[in-house]
Amino acid sequence: MLQVLSNAWALLLGMGLLMVGNGLQGTLIGVRGEIEGFSTFEMSVVMSGYFIGFLGGSRLAPDMIRRVGHVRVFAALASFISAVMIMYPALTEPVAWFIGRVMIGFCFSGVYVTAESWLNNAADNENRGQALSLYMIVQMIGIISAQGLILVGDPAGYETFVIASILVSISFAPILLSISPTPAFETAKPMTLRKILQTSPLGCIGMFLLGGVFSAQFGMGAVYGAKVGLNLPQISVFVAAFYVGALLAQYPLGWISDRMDRRTLILLVASAGGGGSMLGMIFGTEFILLLVSACIIGGMSNPLYSLLIAYTNDYLDHDDMAAASGGLVFINGLGAIAGPLITGWLMGENVFGPSGYFLFMGILLFTLAAYAVYRKTQRAAIPVEETSPIMPMYPSATQVAVEVAQEVAIEADLEEQNSQDVA
């Protein structure tokens, strides 16, 4: 771990600051939209823009990096992020905010791709798994920390937006000024979606549904809080609760997944997440129960991302795992685009009102659980000792990080097989 910190401290520090800025702007515009009188549907369109841009960036960023290099891409995209954050309070119009969110999503996707390839280059085979885990933890801590910063200024003014912009502006200084060499950039060619669906229907359907759940958490949590009348400190704690739950549950559930039938675990975890959604829907007026609900949903839904990737890998050869990961990330992105739009519709005054927020996530998670039950009847489970090791991942990861995770899982699997052969 110390070697990882020595080689990649600048990258981890920069990414931590970037995540604080990203988490801050995501919550902040949800609150500011309510202040400006934007309708729930307008805010859902605005929030979906991030995921449209993120999906587009994940497809185009690799070509940009190959053309002009990591440093230029990172600096250019981070500069755009900083500029857009200043634009929000200056142009308080839904159309302008939607365009800004598309740009923010595109740029963050490119920044993540760049940073993750740098991180992979800074690590070696012995500590690559530790480096990736540390990177994911830094991301989550950054988002959680951001929720406290929203209390520093008045969301109706400029100050908090300026803080987010400053954080992003200084975040890439330690990275660009570090002496780490820029890495060669390679990504696996994605497997066709048809082949992935044939290989693992549960993996594909699950990733699509999970994209909607994750985008509702990240995109519409602050909008929900503002709609039900939570004050600013309560909104910040409510949004943070999703990520605290994810941080606490990721590794224990990953450990369990290597020791039992993954379909059964997916069923149980998705059902628990759906139950947490119903808790929020029924008892949303009680703030403590609202936090419990958010913690359960975040703690169950985020580990499902890793579980579904690991489950899909169980039916793939090692050579196909990296290629399949790109397709799964793309499927998750498609679901993420639809998430805020459907959530916003359900939250409309003429539909279910604010409780539609939890209803949407509950429906998706219970649907995933039901589909896992169905898939258990379609083919026999793979023996636990023959499954691939899981590598904990969060839905904010790009294809690069997921491919690195696959490499770590493959290496761990091969080492385990070799140790069994020797024994």
BELJOZI-V565273 format. One record per residue. N is the residue number from 0. RES is the residue in three letters. PSI is psi in radians with two decimals (NA if undefined). Layout:
BEGIN
N&RES&PSI / N&RES&PSI
END
This chain:
BEGIN
0&MET&-0.70 / 1&LEU&-0.63 / 2&GLN&-0.68 / 3&VAL&-0.80 / 4&LEU&-0.67 / 5&SER&-0.69 / 6&ASN&-0.49 / 7&ALA&0.36 / 8&TRP&-0.67 / 9&ALA&-0.74 / 10&LEU&-0.79 / 11&LEU&-0.67 / 12&LEU&-0.81 / 13&GLY&-0.75 / 14&MET&-0.59 / 15&GLY&-0.77 / 16&LEU&-0.68 / 17&LEU&-0.74 / 18&MET&-0.58 / 19&VAL&-0.79 / 20&GLY&-0.72 / 21&ASN&-0.80 / 22&GLY&-0.62 / 23&LEU&-0.81 / 24&GLN&-0.57 / 25&GLY&-0.80 / 26&THR&-0.68 / 27&LEU&-0.77 / 28&ILE&-0.43 / 29&GLY&-0.73 / 30&VAL&-0.77 / 31&ARG&-0.59 / 32&GLY&-0.68 / 33&GLU&-0.70 / 34&ILE&-0.67 / 35&GLU&-0.14 / 36&GLY&0.36 / 37&PHE&2.47 / 38&SER&2.86 / 39&THR&-0.70 / 40&PHE&-0.73 / 41&GLU&-0.73 / 42&MET&-0.59 / 43&SER&-0.65 / 44&VAL&-0.77 / 45&VAL&-0.83 / 46&MET&-0.56 / 47&SER&-0.41 / 48&GLY&-0.65 / 49&TYR&-0.75 / 50&PHE&-0.50 / 51&ILE&-0.85 / 52&GLY&-0.70 / 53&PHE&-0.75 / 54&LEU&-0.75 / 55&GLY&-0.71 / 56&GLY&-0.65 / 57&SER&-0.44 / 58&ARG&-0.58 / 59&LEU&-0.46 / 60&ALA&-0.74 / 61&PRO&-0.72 / 62&ASP&-0.67 / 63&MET&-0.74 / 64&ILE&-0.72 / 65&ARG&-0.56 / 66&ARG&-0.85 / 67&VAL&-0.10 / 68&GLY&2.81 / 69&HIS&-0.80 / 70&VAL&-0.83 / 71&ARG&-0.73 / 72&VAL&-0.82 / 73&PHE&-0.85 / 74&ALA&-0.75 / 75&ALA&-0.81 / 76&LEU&-0.72 / 77&ALA&-0.62 / 78&SER&-0.72 / 79&PHE&-0.72 / 80&ILE&-0.85 / 81&SER&-0.72 / 82&ALA&-0.73 / 83&VAL&-0.64 / 84&MET&-0.55 / 85&ILE&-0.50 / 86&MET&-0.59 / 87&TYR&-0.97 / 88&PRO&-0.29 / 89&ALA&-0.54 / 90&LEU&1.44 / 91&THR&1.18 / 92&GLU&2.42 / 93&PRO&-0.72 / 94&VAL&-0.79 / 95&ALA&-0.73 / 96&TRP&-0.67 / 97&PHE&-0.82 / 98&ILE&-0.72 / 99&GLY&-0.72 / 100&ARG&-0.65 / 101&VAL&-0.78 / 102&MET&-0.75 / 103&ILE&-0.81 / 104&GLY&-0.76 / 105&PHE&-0.82 / 106&CYS&-0.74 / 107&PHE&-0.67 / 108&SER&-0.81 / 109&GLY&-0.69 / 110&VAL&-0.74 / 111&TYR&-0.77 / 112&VAL&-0.78 / 113&THR&-0.84 / 114&ALA&-0.71 / 115&GLU&-0.61 / 116&SER&-0.62 / 117&TRP&-0.78 / 118&LEU&-0.73 / 119&ASN&-0.66 / 120&ASN&-0.55 / 121&ALA&-0.33 / 122&ALA&2.88 / 123&ASP&-3.11 / 124&ASN&-0.49 / 125&GLU&-0.50 / 126&ASN&0.20 / 127&ARG&-0.70 / 128&GLY&-0.73 / 129&GLN&-0.72 / 130&ALA&-0.76 / 131&LEU&-0.72 / 132&SER&-0.75 / 133&LEU&-0.69 / 134&TYR&-0.78 / 135&MET&-0.69 / 136&ILE&-0.73 / 137&VAL&-0.72 / 138&GLN&-0.84 / 139&MET&-0.72 / 140&ILE&-0.65 / 141&GLY&-0.79 / 142&ILE&-0.72 / 143&ILE&-0.77 / 144&SER&-0.59 / 145&ALA&-0.55 / 146&GLN&-0.46 / 147&GLY&-0.55 / 148&LEU&-0.37 / 149&ILE&-0.32 / 150&LEU&-0.13 / 151&VAL&-0.69 / 152&GLY&3.12 / 153&ASP&2.09 / 154&PRO&-0.27 / 155&ALA&-0.15 / 156&GLY&-2.66 / 157&TYR&-0.42 / 158&GLU&-0.85 / 159&THR&-0.62 / 160&PHE&-0.67 / 161&VAL&-0.72 / 162&ILE&-0.79 / 163&ALA&-0.74 / 164&SER&-0.73 / 165&ILE&-0.75 / 166&LEU&-0.77 / 167&VAL&-0.71 / 168&SER&-0.72 / 169&ILE&-0.21 / 170&SER&-0.60 / 171&PHE&-0.05 / 172&ALA&-0.90 / 173&PRO&-0.51 / 174&ILE&-0.85 / 175&LEU&-0.42 / 176&LEU&-0.07 / 177&SER&2.82 / 178&ILE&0.09 / 179&SER&2.31 / 180&PRO&2.58 / 181&THR&2.38 / 182&PRO&2.82 / 183&ALA&2.53 / 184&PHE&2.15 / 185&GLU&2.44 / 186&THR&2.65 / 187&ALA&2.57 / 188&LYS&2.19 / 189&PRO&2.52 / 190&MET&2.61 / 191&THR&2.57 / 192&LEU&-0.60 / 193&ARG&-0.76 / 194&LYS&-0.69 / 195&ILE&-0.72 / 196&LEU&-0.69 / 197&GLN&-0.61 / 198&THR&-0.78 / 199&SER&1.49 / 200&PRO&-0.70 / 201&LEU&-0.70 / 202&GLY&-0.77 / 203&CYS&-0.90 / 204&ILE&-0.72 / 205&GLY&-0.74 / 206&MET&-0.63 / 207&PHE&-0.84 / 208&LEU&-0.70 / 209&LEU&-0.55 / 210&GLY&-0.71 / 211&GLY&-0.71 / 212&VAL&-0.82 / 213&PHE&-0.75 / 214&SER&-0.52 / 215&ALA&-0.74 / 216&GLN&-0.92 / 217&PHE&-0.61 / 218&GLY&-0.57 / 219&MET&0.00 / 220&GLY&-0.84 / 221&ALA&-0.57 / 222&VAL&-0.77 / 223&TYR&-0.83 / 224&GLY&-0.73 / 225&ALA&-0.65 / 226&LYS&-0.61 / 227&VAL&0.06 / 228&GLY&0.33 / 229&LEU&2.54 / 230&ASN&3.03 / 231&LEU&-0.82 / 232&PRO&-0.67 / 233&GLN&-0.69 / 234&ILE&-0.76 / 235&SER&-0.71 / 236&VAL&-0.69 / 237&PHE&-0.84 / 238&VAL&-0.71 / 239&ALA&-0.54 / 240&ALA&-0.61 / 241&PHE&-0.77 / 242&TYR&-0.52 / 243&VAL&-0.77 / 244&GLY&-0.74 / 245&ALA&-0.75 / 246&LEU&-0.66 / 247&LEU&-0.59 / 248&ALA&-0.31 / 249&GLN&-0.92 / 250&TYR&-0.70 / 251&PRO&-0.75 / 252&LEU&-0.59 / 253&GLY&-0.70 / 254&TRP&-0.76 / 255&ILE&-0.64 / 256&SER&-0.40 / 257&ASP&0.06 / 258&ARG&0.17 / 259&MET&2.98 / 260&ASP&2.11 / 261&ARG&-0.54 / 262&ARG&-0.69 / 263&THR&-0.73 / 264&LEU&-0.71 / 265&ILE&-0.76 / 266&LEU&-0.84 / 267&LEU&-0.77 / 268&VAL&-0.76 / 269&ALA&-0.69 / 270&SER&-0.72 / 271&ALA&-0.72 / 272&GLY&-0.70 / 273&GLY&-0.69 / 274&GLY&-0.68 / 275&GLY&-0.62 / 276&SER&-0.73 / 277&MET&-0.59 / 278&LEU&-0.79 / 279&GLY&-0.63 / 280&MET&-0.70 / 281&ILE&-0.70 / 282&PHE&0.56 / 283&GLY&-0.31 / 284&THR&-0.26 / 285&GLU&1.98 / 286&PHE&-0.69 / 287&ILE&-0.78 / 288&LEU&-0.52 / 289&LEU&-0.72 / 290&LEU&-0.70 / 291&VAL&-0.76 / 292&SER&-0.83 / 293&ALA&-0.71 / 294&CYS&-0.70 / 295&ILE&-0.81 / 296&ILE&-0.85 / 297&GLY&-0.70 / 298&GLY&-0.45 / 299&MET&-0.71 / 300&SER&-0.70 / 301&ASN&-0.78 / 302&PRO&-0.42 / 303&LEU&-0.51 / 304&TYR&-0.87 / 305&SER&-0.68 / 306&LEU&-0.74 / 307&LEU&-0.64 / 308&ILE&-0.80 / 309&ALA&-0.69 / 310&TYR&-0.74 / 311&THR&-0.69 / 312&ASN&-0.48 / 313&ASP&-0.37 / 314&TYR&0.25 / 315&LEU&2.66 / 316&ASP&2.75 / 317&HIS&-0.67 / 318&ASP&-0.35 / 319&ASP&-0.15 / 320&MET&-0.81 / 321&ALA&-0.69 / 322&ALA&-0.70 / 323&ALA&-0.55 / 324&SER&-0.65 / 325&GLY&-0.73 / 326&GLY&-0.69 / 327&LEU&-0.70 / 328&VAL&-0.68 / 329&PHE&-0.75 / 330&ILE&-0.74 / 331&ASN&-0.67 / 332&GLY&-0.64 / 333&LEU&-0.76 / 334&GLY&-0.60 / 335&ALA&-0.60 / 336&ILE&-0.73 / 337&ALA&-0.45 / 338&GLY&-1.02 / 339&PRO&-0.61 / 340&LEU&-0.81 / 341&ILE&-0.70 / 342&THR&-0.78 / 343&GLY&-0.66 / 344&TRP&-0.79 / 345&LEU&-0.50 / 346&MET&-0.03 / 347&GLY&2.64 / 348&GLU&-0.51 / 349&ASN&0.07 / 350&VAL&-1.77 / 351&PHE&-0.13 / 352&GLY&-2.88 / 353&PRO&-0.52 / 354&SER&-0.29 / 355&GLY&-0.37 / 356&TYR&-0.90 / 357&PHE&-0.57 / 358&LEU&-0.76 / 359&PHE&-0.86 / 360&MET&-0.66 / 361&GLY&-0.75 / 362&ILE&-0.79 / 363&LEU&-0.77 / 364&LEU&-0.70 / 365&PHE&-0.60 / 366&THR&-0.73 / 367&LEU&-0.75 / 368&ALA&-0.76 / 369&ALA&-0.69 / 370&TYR&-0.58 / 371&ALA&-0.67 / 372&VAL&-0.79 / 373&TYR&-0.77 / 374&ARG&-0.48 / 375&LYS&-0.39 / 376&THR&-0.12 / 377&GLN&-0.48 / 378&ARG&2.71 / 379&ALA&2.65 / 380&ALA&2.56 / 381&ILE&2.34 / 382&PRO&2.47 / 383&VAL&-0.68 / 384&GLU&-0.21 / 385&GLU&0.01 / 386&THR&2.77 / 387&SER&2.54 / 388&PRO&2.59 / 389&ILE&2.52 / 390&MET&1.95 / 391&PRO&2.29 / 392&MET&2.68 / 393&TYR&2.67 / 394&PRO&-0.22 / 395&SER&-0.14 / 396&ALA&2.58 / 397&THR&-3.12 / 398&GLN&-0.59 / 399&VAL&-0.86 / 400&ALA&-0.67 / 401&VAL&-0.67 / 402&GLU&-0.73 / 403&VAL&-0.72 / 404&ALA&-0.66 / 405&GLN&-0.71 / 406&GLU&-0.74 / 407&VAL&-0.75 / 408&ALA&-0.70 / 409&ILE&-0.78 / 410&GLU&-0.74 / 411&ALA&-0.69 / 412&ASP&-0.76 / 413&LEU&-0.69 / 414&GLU&-0.70 / 415&GLU&-0.73 / 416&GLN&-0.72 / 417&ASN&-0.69 / 418&SER&-0.62 / 419&GLN&-0.65 / 420&ASP&-0.69 / 421&VAL&-0.71 / 422&ALA&NA
END
